[in-house]
Amino acid sequence: MTRILCVGIAVLDDIYTLPMPITSGQKHRASGIVTTIGGTATNGAFAIAKLGGRPSLLARFGDDAVGAQLRGLLEGYGIDTSLSVALPGMRTSRSTIVVEPNGDRSIFNILDPGAPEDAPSVPRELPAGFDAVLGDVRWENVALRMFESARAKGKIAVLDGDRAPQEPRLVEASTHAIFSAQAMREMTGISHIGEALAQYAKGHTNFIAATDGEHGTFSHWEGRVTHHPAFAVKAVDTLGAGDTWHGAFAFALVEGLSLQAAIRFASAAAAIKVTRPGGPLGAPTKAEVLAFLEERA
């Protein structure tokens, strides 16, 4: 079974669904609420678990009630947290998320600024038995260590760059670095994602890509930029779509799919997810992704 170590942030999310668009300064009555897991690496881990993989999460938790609740949810979803650390005095990250009728979401997050950058119990290298690492940019020094260890062992290292990394070595340390469109624009100052990617990829030897929601994915490999169209679906909830994409992409690479096939697989997983409410909980199973792809062959 595919084993992937996911490194980064873990968040407890309260997701409110609104029957009407947000109006500034107004009181709104939600039509639903879900309390669930969140965070870039965590959502990717959930997607991997739904696809049939065995994800482990390496994240920082506080030694508080929120942290205990969050770890309980993660374990219930099939995400191993034994490598994660509970740090005395730290406050576990939490978010309130509002999803509007068109699927757009607003996120309000609190993150402990005093969270330590490392801890004695955090592994110094990628533990045995893992096929790949999926890391975000919320715990960069540990993600960098795991990426470098993975590459030294001939393993896959996927970067989920939903924002620009502060540690420049993180990108080249990965085998595959995939950014959000917003991050790519911010890093280059270029609005067209294909042009921005071509500019950013100069000097990098690894696979670089950027996801742009309904506009698809742009990839740069071996000196060429390729556009991969998104699947046309009606979006209900876009929360966690990019993280689902990254989790599915890492899973597909470990399963032996080519880059083109892995992008198509990840795009299908993200497309299915946005048609479902509940944020990352809308991630599909492998059977659902394969059926979706067969329908659109």
Backbone as CSV, one residue per row, in Angstrom:
resi,resn,N_x,N_y,N_z,CA_x,CA_y,CA_z,C_x,C_y,C_z
1,MET,0.844,-1.190,0.000,0.000,0.000,0.000,0.887,1.250,0.000
2,THR,0.476,2.249,-0.768,1.225,3.489,-0.894,1.353,4.210,0.443
3,ARG,2.600,4.476,0.876,2.849,5.171,2.138,3.507,6.517,1.852
4,ILE,2.868,7.574,2.291,3.357,8.931,2.032,3.404,9.702,3.345
5,LEU,4.540,10.347,3.613,4.680,11.205,4.782,4.292,12.626,4.399
6,CYS,3.328,13.191,5.104,2.860,14.551,4.838,3.375,15.458,5.946
7,VAL,4.111,16.489,5.560,4.783,17.368,6.521,4.214,18.777,6.426
8,GLY,3.778,19.322,7.569,3.297,20.701,7.543,2.299,21.006,8.635
9,ILE,1.272,21.744,8.270,0.350,22.295,9.255,-0.893,21.426,9.430
10,ALA,-1.378,21.397,10.668,-2.648,20.736,10.993,-3.545,21.761,11.678
11,VAL,-4.792,21.832,11.243,-5.723,22.846,11.736,-7.071,22.201,12.030
12,LEU,-7.743,22.687,13.066,-9.131,22.299,13.308,-10.007,23.364,12.661
13,ASP,-10.846,22.946,11.716,-11.669,23.876,10.947,-13.135,23.815,11.354
14,ASP,-13.744,24.975,11.518,-15.196,25.107,11.616,-15.663,25.715,10.299
15,ILE,-16.395,24.918,9.496,-16.807,25.351,8.161,-18.295,25.712,8.180
16,TYR,-18.584,26.971,7.919,-19.965,27.452,7.866,-20.399,27.575,6.407
17,THR,-21.566,27.039,6.097,-22.136,27.160,4.755,-23.230,28.215,4.774
18,LEU,-23.141,29.187,3.847,-24.130,30.260,3.787,-25.067,30.071,2.598
19,PRO,-26.356,30.351,2.765,-27.300,30.264,1.647,-27.319,31.529,0.801
20,MET,-26.550,32.547,1.220,-26.506,33.803,0.486,-25.077,34.332,0.501
21,PRO,-24.716,35.227,-0.455,-23.369,35.796,-0.454,-23.136,36.662,0.779
22,ILE,-21.872,36.805,1.154,-21.516,37.653,2.287,-21.753,39.117,1.947
23,THR,-22.391,39.843,2.859,-22.550,41.287,2.751,-21.832,41.922,3.928
24,SER,-20.899,42.786,3.647,-20.086,43.387,4.696,-20.943,44.098,5.739
25,GLY,-20.633,43.853,7.004,-21.314,44.529,8.091,-22.661,43.959,8.464
26,GLN,-23.065,42.860,7.821,-24.376,42.259,8.057,-24.252,40.978,8.883
27,LYS,-25.338,40.640,9.607,-25.411,39.359,10.292,-25.888,38.305,9.293
28,HIS,-25.266,37.130,9.325,-25.621,36.054,8.401,-26.001,34.800,9.183
29,ARG,-27.030,34.112,8.723,-27.432,32.852,9.335,-26.960,31.699,8.451
30,ALA,-26.113,30.835,9.004,-25.579,29.717,8.235,-26.619,28.617,8.083
31,SER,-26.529,27.895,6.965,-27.428,26.766,6.724,-26.809,25.449,7.176
32,GLY,-25.510,25.496,7.516,-24.855,24.271,7.977,-23.492,24.571,8.555
33,ILE,-22.993,23.675,9.388,-21.651,23.796,9.954,-21.044,22.408,10.097
34,VAL,-19.757,22.322,9.778,-19.001,21.086,9.924,-17.709,21.417,10.655
35,THR,-17.379,20.678,11.680,-16.090,20.807,12.357,-15.221,19.647,11.906
36,THR,-14.081,19.979,11.297,-13.279,18.921,10.701,-11.807,19.309,10.649
37,ILE,-11.028,18.485,9.997,-9.596,18.726,9.853,-9.332,19.772,8.774
38,GLY,-8.179,20.410,8.869,-7.785,21.379,7.866,-6.281,21.582,7.878
39,GLY,-5.811,22.402,6.964,-4.376,22.628,6.824,-3.865,21.951,5.571
40,THR,-2.922,22.583,4.916,-2.460,22.131,3.603,-2.003,20.676,3.583
41,ALA,-1.015,20.356,4.396,-0.500,18.981,4.422,-1.536,18.002,4.948
42,THR,-2.344,18.456,5.901,-3.375,17.585,6.482,-4.435,17.229,5.456
43,ASN,-4.880,18.211,4.689,-5.869,17.939,3.643,-5.302,17.002,2.582
44,GLY,-4.017,17.184,2.266,-3.381,16.269,1.317,-3.340,14.855,1.860
45,ALA,-3.077,14.724,3.161,-3.058,13.401,3.786,-4.428,12.748,3.724
46,PHE,-5.477,13.550,3.959,-6.836,13.002,3.899,-7.151,12.499,2.493
47,ALA,-6.756,13.272,1.474,-6.991,12.849,0.093,-6.296,11.527,-0.199
48,ILE,-5.078,11.380,0.294,-4.326,10.133,0.094,-5.030,8.967,0.773
49,ALA,-5.533,9.198,1.992,-6.250,8.142,2.711,-7.509,7.720,1.958
50,LYS,-8.264,8.701,1.422,-9.479,8.376,0.675,-9.159,7.573,-0.582
51,LEU,-8.009,7.832,-1.189,-7.620,7.129,-2.404,-7.141,5.703,-2.124
52,GLY,-6.920,5.392,-0.840,-6.501,4.051,-0.484,-5.063,3.957,-0.031
53,GLY,-4.391,5.107,0.102,-3.013,5.108,0.578,-2.945,5.100,2.098
54,ARG,-1.716,5.057,2.610,-1.479,5.081,4.058,-0.654,6.318,4.391
55,PRO,-1.313,7.453,4.650,-0.576,8.671,4.964,-0.209,8.757,6.444
56,SER,0.939,9.339,6.709,1.340,9.707,8.063,1.557,11.212,8.082
57,LEU,1.137,11.855,9.153,1.262,13.301,9.260,2.340,13.664,10.266
58,LEU,3.259,14.514,9.844,4.285,15.077,10.721,3.952,16.558,10.889
59,ALA,3.358,16.900,12.024,2.885,18.253,12.268,3.072,18.621,13.731
60,ARG,2.904,19.911,14.033,2.978,20.406,15.408,1.569,20.626,15.951
61,PHE,1.318,20.097,17.140,0.062,20.313,17.855,0.370,20.979,19.190
62,GLY,-0.609,21.700,19.723,-0.481,22.161,21.092,-0.912,21.053,22.040
63,ASP,-0.553,21.200,23.301,-1.006,20.216,24.294,-2.314,20.701,24.903
64,ASP,-3.260,21.070,24.028,-4.538,21.633,24.458,-5.695,20.756,23.985
65,ALA,-6.917,21.126,24.366,-8.100,20.341,24.009,-8.333,20.335,22.505
66,VAL,-8.025,21.454,21.842,-8.186,21.523,20.384,-7.261,20.513,19.706
67,GLY,-6.019,20.429,20.189,-5.074,19.477,19.617,-5.525,18.041,19.797
68,ALA,-6.049,17.727,20.985,-6.530,16.367,21.246,-7.712,16.033,20.350
69,GLN,-8.622,16.991,20.174,-9.779,16.772,19.296,-9.337,16.559,17.861
70,LEU,-8.391,17.371,17.414,-7.915,17.281,16.037,-7.216,15.951,15.770
71,ARG,-6.366,15.523,16.682,-5.669,14.247,16.487,-6.642,13.082,16.497
72,GLY,-7.677,13.174,17.298,-8.688,12.130,17.304,-9.401,12.036,15.964
73,LEU,-9.724,13.187,15.365,-10.363,13.197,14.051,-9.434,12.602,12.996
74,LEU,-8.170,12.996,13.038,-7.201,12.508,12.057,-7.061,10.997,12.103
75,GLU,-6.901,10.463,13.279,-6.769,9.013,13.418,-8.026,8.301,12.933
76,GLY,-9.189,8.915,13.200,-10.445,8.333,12.741,-10.559,8.293,11.231
77,TYR,-9.879,9.219,10.566,-9.900,9.270,9.097,-8.795,8.423,8.469
78,GLY,-8.053,7.695,9.284,-7.016,6.824,8.749,-5.682,7.507,8.528
79,ILE,-5.440,8.630,9.216,-4.183,9.359,9.092,-3.357,9.129,10.355
80,ASP,-2.218,8.490,10.214,-1.351,8.197,11.355,-0.684,9.479,11.848
81,THR,-0.757,9.757,13.144,-0.147,10.964,13.712,0.985,10.639,14.686
82,SER,1.480,9.412,14.655,2.480,9.001,15.644,3.801,9.759,15.505
83,LEU,4.078,10.317,14.317,5.310,11.083,14.124,5.133,12.555,14.481
84,SER,3.888,12.997,14.676,3.618,14.384,15.030,4.009,14.641,16.479
85,VAL,4.116,15.936,16.834,4.562,16.299,18.175,3.540,17.210,18.851
86,ALA,3.280,16.962,20.135,2.443,17.827,20.964,3.378,18.651,21.840
87,LEU,3.358,19.962,21.667,4.344,20.824,22.296,3.739,21.603,23.459
88,PRO,4.315,21.506,24.643,3.796,22.198,25.821,3.722,23.710,25.609
89,GLY,2.588,24.283,25.966,2.424,25.726,25.867,2.022,26.232,24.506
90,MET,2.049,25.389,23.494,1.683,25.817,22.156,0.173,25.729,21.971
91,ARG,-0.385,26.671,21.209,-1.806,26.659,20.895,-2.016,26.020,19.524
92,THR,-2.860,25.002,19.455,-3.152,24.334,18.187,-3.869,25.296,17.247
93,SER,-3.495,25.254,15.971,-4.094,26.149,14.979,-5.570,25.833,14.757
94,ARG,-6.356,26.886,14.554,-7.793,26.725,14.338,-8.281,27.757,13.312
95,SER,-9.296,27.376,12.519,-9.833,28.284,11.507,-11.353,28.293,11.511
96,THR,-11.909,29.440,11.160,-13.325,29.552,10.817,-13.394,29.835,9.324
97,ILE,-14.181,29.043,8.623,-14.260,29.140,7.162,-15.711,29.340,6.755
98,VAL,-15.930,30.304,5.872,-17.276,30.606,5.391,-17.343,30.293,3.906
99,VAL,-18.266,29.402,3.528,-18.436,29.003,2.133,-19.721,29.625,1.584
100,GLU,-19.593,30.396,0.497,-20.732,31.072,-0.117,-21.403,30.177,-1.161
101,PRO,-22.601,30.542,-1.632,-23.347,29.669,-2.554,-22.608,29.304,-3.835
102,ASN,-21.716,30.194,-4.326,-20.985,29.889,-5.561,-19.743,29.040,-5.327
103,GLY,-19.518,28.619,-4.066,-18.363,27.783,-3.747,-17.157,28.538,-3.242
104,ASP,-17.166,29.877,-3.360,-16.053,30.672,-2.842,-15.987,30.545,-1.322
105,ARG,-14.766,30.667,-0.774,-14.633,30.550,0.664,-13.724,31.632,1.230
106,SER,-14.039,32.063,2.443,-13.209,32.998,3.190,-12.704,32.274,4.432
107,ILE,-11.407,32.438,4.720,-10.780,31.693,5.807,-10.215,32.665,6.843
108,PHE,-10.536,32.408,8.110,-10.018,33.196,9.219,-9.261,32.235,10.137
109,ASN,-7.933,32.385,10.163,-7.095,31.406,10.856,-6.303,32.046,11.986
110,ILE,-6.089,31.280,13.043,-5.182,31.698,14.100,-4.081,30.654,14.222
111,LEU,-2.847,31.137,14.242,-1.672,30.263,14.282,-0.741,30.776,15.369
112,ASP,-0.287,29.904,16.215,0.586,30.300,17.314,1.935,30.793,16.763
113,PRO,2.247,32.091,16.912,3.514,32.603,16.377,4.727,32.079,17.133
114,GLY,4.497,31.503,18.297,5.606,30.988,19.089,5.886,29.516,18.883
115,ALA,5.248,28.906,17.890,5.477,27.482,17.633,6.948,27.240,17.307
116,PRO,7.616,26.325,18.000,9.048,26.088,17.769,9.320,25.519,16.386
117,GLU,10.472,25.862,15.851,10.844,25.419,14.513,11.278,23.959,14.476
118,ASP,11.618,23.415,15.637,12.059,22.018,15.673,11.820,21.475,17.075
119,ALA,11.967,20.175,17.210,11.823,19.525,18.514,12.655,18.247,18.496
120,PRO,13.184,17.836,19.639,14.055,16.650,19.679,13.402,15.386,19.130
121,SER,12.083,15.281,19.252,11.410,14.056,18.822,11.103,14.018,17.325
122,VAL,11.357,15.128,16.620,11.097,15.162,15.180,12.184,14.371,14.452
123,PRO,11.826,13.476,13.520,12.832,12.663,12.824,13.889,13.513,12.125
124,ARG,15.111,13.010,12.123,16.209,13.692,11.431,16.243,13.342,9.955
125,GLU,15.644,12.216,9.578,15.591,11.804,8.180,14.289,11.064,7.928
126,LEU,13.982,10.823,6.673,12.753,10.130,6.308,12.778,8.716,6.879
127,PRO,11.816,8.361,7.726,11.787,7.009,8.285,11.632,5.954,7.196
128,ALA,12.075,4.765,7.490,11.981,3.662,6.530,10.530,3.329,6.236
129,GLY,10.301,2.848,5.020,8.974,2.369,4.649,8.126,3.345,3.872
130,PHE,8.567,4.605,3.774,7.776,5.593,3.045,8.191,5.644,1.581
131,ASP,7.182,5.827,0.704,7.431,5.900,-0.732,7.647,7.327,-1.211
132,ALA,7.161,8.307,-0.433,7.226,9.697,-0.877,6.990,10.632,0.298
133,VAL,7.304,11.913,0.066,7.020,12.979,1.020,6.180,14.032,0.315
134,LEU,5.139,14.497,0.991,4.348,15.642,0.535,4.483,16.714,1.604
135,GLY,5.067,17.857,1.256,5.306,18.891,2.251,4.722,20.227,1.852
136,ASP,4.241,20.987,2.846,3.764,22.338,2.564,4.804,23.357,3.018
137,VAL,4.435,24.636,3.015,5.391,25.693,3.354,5.122,26.263,4.743
138,ARG,4.455,25.487,5.616,4.157,25.949,6.963,5.155,25.460,8.019
139,TRP,5.983,24.463,7.660,7.025,23.967,8.568,8.232,23.655,7.700
140,GLU,8.841,24.707,7.194,9.774,24.581,6.084,11.067,23.848,6.420
141,ASN,11.615,24.089,7.605,12.899,23.447,7.904,12.760,21.928,8.010
142,VAL,11.634,21.452,8.531,11.422,20.007,8.624,11.067,19.433,7.250
143,ALA,10.256,20.159,6.476,9.942,19.708,5.119,11.213,19.611,4.288
144,LEU,12.102,20.601,4.423,13.368,20.581,3.685,14.190,19.349,4.062
145,ARG,14.267,19.058,5.340,15.020,17.891,5.806,14.447,16.594,5.241
146,MET,13.127,16.489,5.235,12.485,15.279,4.721,12.635,15.177,3.195
147,PHE,12.578,16.320,2.496,12.777,16.316,1.049,14.188,15.844,0.703
148,GLU,15.163,16.414,1.373,16.554,16.041,1.084,16.807,14.570,1.392
149,SER,16.220,14.083,2.464,16.369,12.675,2.815,15.674,11.784,1.791
150,ALA,14.475,12.203,1.360,13.735,11.422,0.364,14.515,11.317,-0.936
151,ARG,15.069,12.435,-1.397,15.813,12.413,-2.652,17.083,11.561,-2.528
152,ALA,17.721,11.622,-1.361,18.921,10.804,-1.155,18.592,9.317,-1.218
153,LYS,17.344,8.980,-0.882,16.896,7.586,-0.904,16.186,7.223,-2.202
154,GLY,16.177,8.153,-3.165,15.542,7.892,-4.447,14.032,7.933,-4.403
155,LYS,13.473,8.678,-3.439,12.030,8.758,-3.265,11.482,10.073,-3.843
156,ILE,10.171,10.127,-4.003,9.479,11.308,-4.522,9.291,12.327,-3.406
157,ALA,9.472,13.617,-3.740,9.273,14.705,-2.783,8.448,15.793,-3.458
158,VAL,7.203,15.945,-3.041,6.266,16.882,-3.677,6.041,18.084,-2.767
159,LEU,6.246,19.282,-3.309,6.011,20.520,-2.569,4.648,21.091,-2.923
160,ASP,3.834,21.358,-1.894,2.556,22.039,-2.061,2.786,23.510,-1.731
161,GLY,3.014,24.317,-2.758,3.319,25.733,-2.569,2.083,26.602,-2.721
162,ASP,1.208,26.584,-1.721,0.029,27.442,-1.815,0.409,28.906,-1.608
163,ARG,1.626,29.138,-1.125,2.178,30.486,-1.062,3.687,30.372,-1.267
164,ALA,4.337,31.499,-1.480,5.767,31.485,-1.752,6.544,30.996,-0.537
165,PRO,7.479,30.067,-0.704,8.268,29.591,0.433,9.270,30.644,0.893
166,GLN,9.535,30.661,2.205,10.554,31.558,2.743,11.949,30.953,2.606
167,GLU,12.011,29.632,2.589,13.276,28.904,2.447,13.489,28.579,0.962
168,PRO,14.383,29.291,0.272,14.548,29.086,-1.174,15.006,27.688,-1.552
169,ARG,15.698,26.982,-0.649,16.187,25.639,-0.981,15.066,24.608,-1.052
170,LEU,13.895,24.965,-0.525,12.792,24.013,-0.462,12.326,23.596,-1.853
171,VAL,12.339,24.519,-2.789,11.848,24.231,-4.140,12.751,23.232,-4.843
172,GLU,14.047,23.511,-4.888,14.971,22.634,-5.587,15.161,21.308,-4.863
173,ALA,14.904,21.288,-3.555,15.022,20.032,-2.803,13.909,19.063,-3.158
174,SER,12.792,19.573,-3.671,11.678,18.709,-4.064,11.943,18.111,-5.441
175,THR,11.305,16.983,-5.718,11.353,16.442,-7.077,10.284,17.094,-7.937
176,HIS,9.176,17.497,-7.292,8.044,18.120,-7.986,7.521,19.260,-7.117
177,ALA,7.580,20.483,-7.625,7.097,21.655,-6.893,5.880,22.220,-7.621
178,ILE,4.731,22.184,-6.955,3.493,22.665,-7.569,2.942,23.803,-6.726
179,PHE,2.789,24.965,-7.345,2.332,26.164,-6.662,0.890,26.491,-7.031
180,SER,0.264,27.303,-6.198,-1.028,27.870,-6.562,-0.777,28.995,-7.563
181,ALA,-1.808,29.345,-8.318,-1.681,30.441,-9.275,-1.338,31.737,-8.560
182,GLN,-1.950,31.970,-7.403,-1.687,33.186,-6.648,-0.215,33.272,-6.239
183,ALA,0.326,32.155,-5.746,1.731,32.149,-5.348,2.633,32.419,-6.544
184,MET,2.330,31.814,-7.692,3.157,32.002,-8.879,3.134,33.460,-9.334
185,ARG,1.959,34.078,-9.279,1.870,35.492,-9.665,2.646,36.380,-8.697
186,GLU,2.531,36.071,-7.406,3.228,36.874,-6.406,4.739,36.731,-6.526
187,MET,5.211,35.547,-6.866,6.644,35.314,-6.953,7.271,35.948,-8.191
188,THR,6.480,36.116,-9.255,7.031,36.606,-10.520,6.541,37.989,-10.920
189,GLY,5.374,38.396,-10.401,4.787,39.655,-10.838,4.165,39.569,-12.223
190,ILE,4.000,38.359,-12.735,3.425,38.143,-14.077,2.043,37.533,-13.916
191,SER,1.023,38.101,-14.564,-0.348,37.641,-14.369,-0.666,36.361,-15.130
192,HIS,-0.122,36.203,-16.341,-0.396,34.997,-17.129,0.402,33.835,-16.542
193,ILE,-0.292,32.786,-16.116,0.381,31.707,-15.384,1.409,30.972,-16.238
194,GLY,1.105,30.738,-17.505,2.071,30.063,-18.365,3.361,30.849,-18.499
195,GLU,3.241,32.166,-18.699,4.415,33.026,-18.818,5.149,33.131,-17.482
196,ALA,4.373,33.231,-16.389,4.986,33.308,-15.065,5.779,32.041,-14.769
197,LEU,5.216,30.896,-15.126,5.880,29.617,-14.872,7.171,29.497,-15.671
198,ALA,7.126,29.911,-16.932,8.323,29.847,-17.770,9.444,30.701,-17.183
199,GLN,9.068,31.859,-16.650,10.053,32.738,-16.048,10.608,32.145,-14.750
200,TYR,9.700,31.665,-13.907,10.114,31.145,-12.599,10.973,29.891,-12.740
201,ALA,10.662,29.050,-13.698,11.339,27.757,-13.835,12.777,27.875,-14.323
202,LYS,13.172,29.047,-14.812,14.547,29.220,-15.268,15.520,28.953,-14.119
203,GLY,16.468,28.083,-14.370,17.451,27.771,-13.337,17.075,26.592,-12.473
204,HIS,15.825,26.130,-12.550,15.402,24.956,-11.784,15.510,23.702,-12.658
205,THR,15.942,22.627,-12.064,16.101,21.381,-12.826,14.984,20.387,-12.548
206,ASN,14.134,20.670,-11.559,13.067,19.730,-11.218,11.766,20.117,-11.906
207,PHE,10.738,19.320,-11.717,9.421,19.568,-12.300,8.744,20.704,-11.535
208,ILE,8.276,21.724,-12.256,7.609,22.874,-11.653,6.237,23.026,-12.308
209,ALA,5.217,23.293,-11.500,3.873,23.476,-12.057,3.096,24.472,-11.207
210,ALA,1.953,24.909,-11.742,1.059,25.809,-11.013,-0.373,25.432,-11.343
211,THR,-1.200,25.319,-10.318,-2.618,25.011,-10.515,-3.412,26.304,-10.488
212,ASP,-4.401,26.395,-11.374,-5.178,27.630,-11.506,-6.671,27.340,-11.560
213,GLY,-7.133,26.483,-10.645,-8.564,26.213,-10.519,-9.203,25.766,-11.823
214,GLU,-10.298,26.425,-12.167,-11.052,26.054,-13.373,-10.273,26.307,-14.659
215,HIS,-9.156,27.033,-14.557,-8.335,27.314,-15.739,-7.282,26.236,-15.974
216,GLY,-7.249,25.236,-15.115,-6.360,24.107,-15.335,-5.005,24.250,-14.676
217,THR,-4.068,23.428,-15.132,-2.720,23.365,-14.572,-1.702,23.654,-15.661
218,PHE,-0.675,24.404,-15.294,0.447,24.660,-16.200,1.671,23.968,-15.618
219,SER,2.375,23.221,-16.443,3.567,22.514,-15.971,4.775,22.904,-16.797
220,HIS,5.955,22.845,-16.173,7.222,23.095,-16.862,8.136,21.914,-16.622
221,TRP,8.523,21.283,-17.707,9.400,20.119,-17.615,10.235,20.032,-18.883
222,GLU,11.536,19.854,-18.701,12.471,19.714,-19.812,12.364,20.891,-20.779
223,GLY,12.265,22.081,-20.205,12.308,23.305,-21.000,11.021,23.701,-21.684
224,ARG,9.923,23.022,-21.392,8.669,23.332,-22.098,7.524,23.525,-21.119
225,VAL,6.682,24.539,-21.391,5.474,24.776,-20.607,4.296,24.104,-21.309
226,THR,3.526,23.337,-20.543,2.349,22.641,-21.081,1.129,23.033,-20.272
227,HIS,0.023,23.280,-20.976,-1.246,23.577,-20.298,-2.092,22.314,-20.250
228,HIS,-2.598,21.995,-19.063,-3.466,20.835,-18.864,-4.841,21.360,-18.447
229,PRO,-5.838,21.312,-19.319,-7.156,21.885,-18.995,-7.802,21.209,-17.792
230,ALA,-8.586,21.983,-17.065,-9.357,21.441,-15.947,-10.626,20.784,-16.481
231,PHE,-11.238,19.937,-15.687,-12.514,19.325,-16.030,-13.633,20.311,-15.684
232,ALA,-14.590,20.445,-16.574,-15.706,21.367,-16.358,-16.731,20.738,-15.423
233,VAL,-16.893,21.333,-14.251,-17.868,20.868,-13.259,-18.505,22.089,-12.605
234,LYS,-19.620,21.872,-11.923,-20.261,22.951,-11.179,-19.727,22.935,-9.750
235,ALA,-19.028,24.014,-9.385,-18.400,24.072,-8.064,-19.423,24.383,-6.974
236,VAL,-19.332,23.626,-5.896,-20.168,23.850,-4.713,-19.315,24.339,-3.549
237,ASP,-18.093,23.818,-3.453,-17.207,24.144,-2.334,-15.768,23.926,-2.804
238,THR,-15.012,25.018,-2.947,-13.638,24.901,-3.446,-12.610,24.695,-2.334
239,LEU,-13.056,24.719,-1.085,-12.125,24.575,0.039,-11.423,23.222,-0.013
240,GLY,-10.105,23.237,-0.018,-9.326,22.006,-0.015,-9.074,21.414,-1.387
241,ALA,-9.536,22.084,-2.447,-9.374,21.523,-3.789,-7.907,21.420,-4.186
242,GLY,-7.139,22.481,-3.920,-5.723,22.443,-4.263,-4.968,21.397,-3.466
243,ASP,-5.303,21.260,-2.199,-4.645,20.255,-1.358,-4.996,18.843,-1.813
244,THR,-6.261,18.654,-2.222,-6.678,17.363,-2.774,-5.877,17.056,-4.032
245,TRP,-5.681,18.080,-4.865,-4.893,17.926,-6.094,-3.485,17.416,-5.746
246,HIS,-2.850,18.060,-4.775,-1.484,17.679,-4.424,-1.410,16.260,-3.847
247,GLY,-2.351,15.927,-2.968,-2.363,14.591,-2.405,-2.559,13.531,-3.472
248,ALA,-3.484,13.791,-4.397,-3.758,12.845,-5.481,-2.574,12.737,-6.439
249,PHE,-1.902,13.851,-6.675,-0.736,13.859,-7.567,0.392,13.013,-6.979
250,ALA,0.684,13.230,-5.690,1.732,12.430,-5.040,1.373,10.950,-5.064
251,PHE,0.111,10.645,-4.764,-0.367,9.262,-4.773,-0.184,8.648,-6.162
252,ALA,-0.562,9.392,-7.195,-0.479,8.880,-8.561,0.968,8.627,-8.981
253,LEU,1.873,9.506,-8.584,3.285,9.303,-8.924,3.829,8.036,-8.275
254,VAL,3.494,7.834,-7.008,3.947,6.622,-6.320,3.346,5.375,-6.967
255,GLU,2.116,5.498,-7.461,1.458,4.366,-8.125,2.055,4.068,-9.498
256,GLY,2.964,4.943,-9.955,3.662,4.677,-11.205,3.105,5.367,-12.433
257,LEU,2.177,6.302,-12.264,1.617,7.013,-13.406,2.645,7.992,-13.972
258,SER,2.552,8.257,-15.277,3.407,9.251,-15.909,3.007,10.642,-15.419
259,LEU,3.836,11.646,-15.692,3.505,13.010,-15.283,2.169,13.459,-15.859
260,GLN,1.960,13.208,-17.147,0.711,13.606,-17.792,-0.479,12.904,-17.142
261,ALA,-0.356,11.610,-16.904,-1.450,10.845,-16.308,-1.668,11.243,-14.855
262,ALA,-0.592,11.549,-14.138,-0.718,11.954,-12.737,-1.424,13.292,-12.620
263,ILE,-1.122,14.214,-13.528,-1.807,15.521,-13.530,-3.284,15.336,-13.837
264,ARG,-3.600,14.488,-14.786,-4.996,14.238,-15.138,-5.737,13.574,-13.959
265,PHE,-5.074,12.643,-13.298,-5.662,11.971,-12.139,-5.925,12.985,-11.023
266,ALA,-4.931,13.837,-10.733,-5.080,14.844,-9.676,-6.165,15.857,-10.033
267,SER,-6.232,16.236,-11.299,-7.250,17.192,-11.737,-8.643,16.609,-11.594
268,ALA,-8.783,15.331,-11.875,-10.084,14.670,-11.712,-10.473,14.616,-10.239
269,ALA,-9.510,14.306,-9.355,-9.789,14.257,-7.917,-10.245,15.621,-7.410
270,ALA,-9.560,16.680,-7.848,-9.931,18.037,-7.425,-11.287,18.438,-7.991
271,ALA,-11.580,18.034,-9.223,-12.865,18.361,-9.837,-14.015,17.707,-9.079
272,ILE,-13.841,16.463,-8.690,-14.873,15.778,-7.912,-15.051,16.467,-6.563
273,LYS,-13.948,16.833,-5.929,-14.005,17.460,-4.614,-14.824,18.750,-4.611
274,VAL,-14.650,19.610,-5.641,-15.347,20.900,-5.635,-16.851,20.757,-5.847
275,THR,-17.311,19.584,-6.262,-18.753,19.369,-6.433,-19.418,18.940,-5.133
276,ARG,-18.631,18.821,-4.065,-19.141,18.324,-2.790,-18.878,19.327,-1.672
277,PRO,-19.794,19.468,-0.732,-19.562,20.346,0.415,-18.682,19.665,1.459
278,GLY,-18.290,20.438,2.478,-17.525,19.855,3.573,-16.035,20.009,3.461
279,GLY,-15.568,20.929,2.599,-14.130,21.144,2.476,-13.400,19.900,2.040
280,PRO,-12.274,19.571,2.683,-11.466,18.428,2.257,-12.182,17.090,2.368
281,LEU,-13.259,17.038,3.148,-13.996,15.776,3.299,-14.654,15.340,1.994
282,GLY,-14.688,16.240,1.011,-15.255,15.890,-0.291,-14.284,15.164,-1.205
283,ALA,-13.072,14.876,-0.733,-12.092,14.170,-1.560,-12.627,12.796,-1.959
284,PRO,-12.359,12.366,-3.201,-12.931,11.114,-3.706,-12.072,9.886,-3.431
285,THR,-12.670,8.722,-3.635,-11.940,7.461,-3.590,-11.262,7.225,-4.937
286,LYS,-10.358,6.269,-4.973,-9.685,5.925,-6.228,-10.694,5.433,-7.253
287,ALA,-11.648,4.631,-6.824,-12.661,4.115,-7.752,-13.466,5.249,-8.359
288,GLU,-13.789,6.257,-7.559,-14.546,7.399,-8.070,-13.727,8.194,-9.082
289,VAL,-12.441,8.359,-8.843,-11.592,9.080,-9.789,-11.488,8.320,-11.104
290,LEU,-11.268,7.013,-11.026,-11.130,6.208,-12.242,-12.437,6.200,-13.034
291,ALA,-13.579,6.138,-12.349,-14.861,6.182,-13.049,-15.067,7.530,-13.719
292,PHE,-14.701,8.592,-13.038,-14.803,9.951,-13.574,-13.953,10.075,-14.848
293,LEU,-12.728,9.566,-14.801,-11.830,9.638,-15.956,-12.346,8.788,-17.117
294,GLU,-12.925,7.655,-16.799,-13.455,6.790,-17.859,-14.620,7.462,-18.569
295,GLU,-15.459,8.168,-17.816,-16.586,8.874,-18.421,-16.126,9.977,-19.368
296,ARG,-14.938,10.518,-19.095,-14.425,11.648,-19.891,-13.225,11.258,-20.737
297,ALA,-13.110,9.992,-21.038,-11.973,9.499,-21.818,-11.976,10.138,-23.205
